[in-house]
Amino acid sequence: MTIKERRTIRKYKVMDVDKTLIHDLLATASRAATMGNMQLYSVVETRSKTVKEALAPLHFNQPMVMSAPVVLTFVADFNRFTRWCDLSDADAGYDNFLSFSNAMTDTLLFCQNFCTLAEEAGLGTCFLGTTVYNPMGIIDVLKLPRLTFPVATITVGYPDENPEQPDRLDISDVIHEDVYQTVSDADIRKIFAYKESLPENKHFVEINNKQNLAQVFTDCRYTRKDNEAMSQGMLEALKKQGFLN
């Protein structure tokens, strides 16, 4: 499957994924760009049913966590580099938000490379955005040390479905030449008109008893209350992990 054909896979065949294949894909993915060639990431490979059972509630019990043969948690990791600095009598000043941001960027670049390579190899993947919703619990389950933080979870397996690709905005709507071009209200309406016209999105509006699709996002899927609560949880986890001193 090429990147143009990619889709999220949530159903997997009852079929193991060879550990060597996963590790080879991760090794190739590590050629991603990285801040100062520090490789500020780690990945926790979970195959154990027991650990999956502990992780599942933290991902809102999405069935892929248990059904996928492999669950990969991609971790922003300044612990390894800082320990090396400490052992080398070098003053490591990486217990701050900028360092977390650099490690998170490294990790997501690595993660995306892996997903693309895995899909090209015939595997299916699902990116779980819930990782940053419940970081404290994931930190505890995976025993993540100071100066590490979970930023992405990917379920991996051989696809047992071929779902439709979700819609995407036209690329002309996301490209800005030279500087950011603020468009008119009318143009904003045009940008989202296709998304609003899709039968499945009209159905979401109807079953949620809302006036429009935007309200489904703001009132049901990603509410202000939930965003603020999870933001607070993320800040507390960052402090616990040593990134907000």
C-alpha positions as CSV (number, residue, x, y, z in Angstrom):
1,M,0.0,0.0,0.0
2,T,1.3,3.4,-0.9
3,I,0.9,6.5,1.2
4,K,-1.8,7.7,-1.2
5,E,-3.8,4.6,-0.4
6,R,-3.3,4.6,3.4
7,R,-6.2,4.2,5.7
8,T,-6.6,3.5,9.4
9,I,-7.0,-0.2,10.2
10,R,-8.8,-1.1,13.4
11,K,-9.5,-4.8,12.7
12,Y,-6.6,-7.3,12.4
13,K,-6.2,-10.9,11.4
14,V,-5.5,-13.4,14.2
15,M,-1.9,-13.6,12.9
16,D,1.3,-12.8,14.6
17,V,3.7,-10.1,13.3
18,D,7.3,-11.2,13.4
19,K,9.4,-9.4,15.9
20,T,12.3,-9.2,13.4
21,L,10.0,-7.4,10.9
22,I,8.9,-4.8,13.5
23,H,12.5,-4.2,14.6
24,D,13.7,-3.9,10.9
25,L,11.0,-1.4,10.2
26,L,11.9,0.6,13.4
27,A,15.5,0.6,12.4
28,T,14.7,2.0,9.0
29,A,12.3,4.5,10.6
30,S,15.2,5.8,12.8
31,R,16.6,7.4,9.7
32,A,14.1,10.2,10.3
33,A,15.4,13.7,11.0
34,T,16.3,14.2,14.7
35,M,17.3,17.2,16.8
36,G,21.1,17.4,16.9
37,N,21.3,13.7,16.0
38,M,20.3,13.0,19.6
39,Q,17.4,10.6,18.8
40,L,15.2,11.7,21.6
41,Y,12.8,8.8,21.5
42,S,12.2,5.2,22.7
43,V,9.4,2.8,21.8
44,V,7.8,0.2,24.1
45,E,6.7,-2.9,22.2
46,T,3.8,-4.6,23.9
47,R,2.6,-8.1,23.0
48,S,1.7,-9.3,26.5
49,K,-2.0,-9.8,27.1
50,T,-1.5,-8.6,30.7
51,V,0.1,-5.3,29.7
52,K,-2.5,-4.8,27.0
53,E,-5.3,-5.3,29.5
54,A,-3.7,-2.6,31.7
55,L,-3.3,-0.2,28.8
56,A,-6.8,-0.7,27.3
57,P,-8.8,1.4,29.8
58,L,-6.3,4.2,29.3
59,H,-7.2,4.2,25.6
60,F,-10.9,4.2,26.4
61,N,-11.1,0.4,25.8
62,Q,-10.8,0.8,22.1
63,P,-10.9,-2.8,20.8
64,M,-7.7,-2.5,18.7
65,V,-5.6,-2.4,21.9
66,M,-6.5,-6.0,22.7
67,S,-7.0,-7.4,19.2
68,A,-3.8,-6.1,17.5
69,P,-0.9,-8.5,17.9
70,V,1.5,-5.6,18.6
71,V,1.0,-2.3,20.4
72,L,3.8,0.3,20.1
73,T,4.0,3.2,22.5
74,F,6.3,5.9,21.1
75,V,8.0,7.8,24.0
76,A,9.7,11.2,24.0
77,D,12.9,10.3,25.8
78,F,15.5,12.7,27.2
79,N,16.3,10.3,30.0
80,R,18.9,8.3,28.0
81,F,20.7,11.4,26.7
82,T,20.7,13.1,30.1
83,R,22.1,10.0,31.8
84,W,24.9,9.9,29.3
85,C,25.7,13.6,29.9
86,D,25.6,13.0,33.7
87,L,28.0,10.1,33.4
88,S,30.3,12.3,31.2
89,D,30.5,15.2,33.7
90,A,28.4,17.3,31.3
91,D,25.8,19.7,32.6
92,A,22.5,18.5,31.1
93,G,19.9,21.3,31.0
94,Y,17.1,19.3,29.5
95,D,14.5,19.3,32.3
96,N,12.3,22.0,30.7
97,F,9.5,22.4,28.2
98,L,11.7,23.2,25.2
99,S,13.5,19.9,25.6
100,F,10.2,18.1,25.8
101,S,9.0,19.8,22.6
102,N,12.2,18.7,20.9
103,A,11.9,15.1,22.1
104,M,8.2,15.1,21.1
105,T,9.1,16.3,17.6
106,D,11.8,13.6,17.3
107,T,9.4,11.0,18.4
108,L,6.6,11.9,16.1
109,L,8.9,12.0,13.1
110,F,10.2,8.5,14.0
111,C,6.6,7.3,14.5
112,Q,5.3,8.6,11.2
113,N,8.3,7.0,9.4
114,F,7.5,3.7,11.0
115,C,3.8,3.9,10.1
116,T,4.5,4.6,6.4
117,L,7.1,1.8,6.2
118,A,4.8,-0.7,8.1
119,E,1.9,0.0,5.7
120,E,4.2,-0.4,2.7
121,A,5.2,-3.8,4.1
122,G,1.5,-4.9,4.1
123,L,0.7,-4.2,7.8
124,G,-2.2,-2.0,9.0
125,T,-1.8,0.6,11.7
126,C,-4.1,2.8,13.9
127,F,-2.8,5.9,15.6
128,L,-4.4,6.2,19.1
129,G,-4.7,9.9,20.0
130,T,-5.7,8.9,23.5
131,T,-2.1,8.6,24.5
132,V,-1.9,12.2,25.5
133,Y,-5.3,12.1,27.2
134,N,-4.1,9.7,29.9
135,P,-0.3,10.0,30.1
136,M,-0.1,9.5,33.9
137,G,-1.6,6.0,33.7
138,I,0.5,5.0,30.7
139,I,3.6,6.2,32.5
140,D,2.8,4.0,35.4
141,V,1.9,0.9,33.4
142,L,5.0,1.1,31.2
143,K,7.2,2.2,34.1
144,L,8.5,5.2,32.2
145,P,11.3,7.0,34.1
146,R,12.0,10.7,34.6
147,L,12.4,12.8,31.4
148,T,10.3,10.5,29.3
149,F,6.7,11.0,28.1
150,P,4.3,8.9,26.0
151,V,3.2,10.8,22.9
152,A,1.8,8.2,20.4
153,T,0.5,4.7,20.5
154,I,0.2,2.6,17.3
155,T,-1.6,-0.7,17.0
156,V,-0.1,-2.9,14.4
157,G,-1.2,-6.1,12.6
158,Y,-2.2,-7.6,9.3
159,P,-5.5,-5.9,8.1
160,D,-8.8,-7.7,8.3
161,E,-10.7,-4.9,6.7
162,N,-10.5,-2.4,3.9
163,P,-12.4,0.7,5.0
164,E,-13.0,3.7,3.0
165,Q,-10.4,6.5,3.2
166,P,-11.6,9.4,5.2
167,D,-12.0,12.8,3.6
168,R,-9.1,15.3,3.4
169,L,-9.2,19.1,2.8
170,D,-8.0,20.1,-0.7
171,I,-4.3,20.8,-0.5
172,S,-4.8,24.3,-1.8
173,D,-6.7,25.0,1.4
174,V,-3.6,24.3,3.6
175,I,-0.8,25.9,1.5
176,H,0.1,29.5,2.2
177,E,2.6,31.3,-0.1
178,D,5.4,33.2,1.7
179,V,3.2,34.2,4.7
180,Y,0.0,32.9,6.2
181,Q,-3.0,34.1,4.2
182,T,-6.1,34.8,6.3
183,V,-9.1,33.9,4.2
184,S,-12.6,35.4,4.3
185,D,-15.5,33.9,6.2
186,A,-17.0,32.9,2.9
187,D,-13.8,31.0,2.0
188,I,-13.8,29.2,5.3
189,R,-17.4,28.0,4.5
190,K,-16.2,26.8,1.1
191,I,-13.2,24.9,2.7
192,F,-15.4,22.9,5.0
193,A,-18.4,22.5,2.6
194,Y,-17.4,19.2,1.2
195,K,-16.8,17.7,4.7
196,E,-20.3,18.9,5.8
197,S,-21.9,17.4,2.7
198,L,-20.8,13.9,3.3
199,P,-23.6,11.5,4.2
200,E,-21.7,10.0,7.2
201,N,-21.1,13.5,8.6
202,K,-24.8,14.5,8.1
203,H,-25.6,11.3,10.0
204,F,-23.3,12.4,12.8
205,V,-25.2,15.7,13.0
206,E,-28.5,14.0,13.1
207,I,-27.8,11.3,15.7
208,N,-26.1,13.9,18.0
209,N,-29.1,16.2,17.6
210,K,-26.9,19.2,16.6
211,Q,-27.4,22.0,14.1
212,N,-24.2,21.4,12.2
213,L,-21.0,19.4,12.0
214,A,-18.9,22.0,13.8
215,Q,-21.1,21.5,16.9
216,V,-20.5,17.7,16.8
217,F,-16.8,18.5,17.2
218,T,-17.2,21.2,19.9
219,D,-20.1,19.7,21.9
220,C,-19.5,16.0,21.5
221,R,-16.1,14.9,20.3
222,Y,-13.6,17.4,21.6
223,T,-15.3,19.6,24.2
224,R,-13.9,22.5,26.0
225,K,-14.4,20.8,29.4
226,D,-12.6,17.7,28.3
227,N,-9.8,19.6,26.6
228,E,-9.1,21.7,29.7
229,A,-9.2,18.7,32.0
230,M,-6.9,16.7,29.8
231,S,-4.6,19.6,29.4
232,Q,-4.3,19.9,33.1
233,G,-3.6,16.2,33.3
234,M,-0.9,16.5,30.7
235,L,0.7,19.4,32.5
236,E,0.8,17.5,35.8
237,A,2.3,14.5,34.0
238,L,5.0,16.7,32.4
239,K,5.8,18.1,35.9
240,K,6.0,14.6,37.4
241,Q,8.3,13.5,34.6
242,G,10.7,16.4,35.2
243,F,9.9,18.6,32.1
244,L,8.3,21.5,34.0
245,N,10.5,22.4,36.9
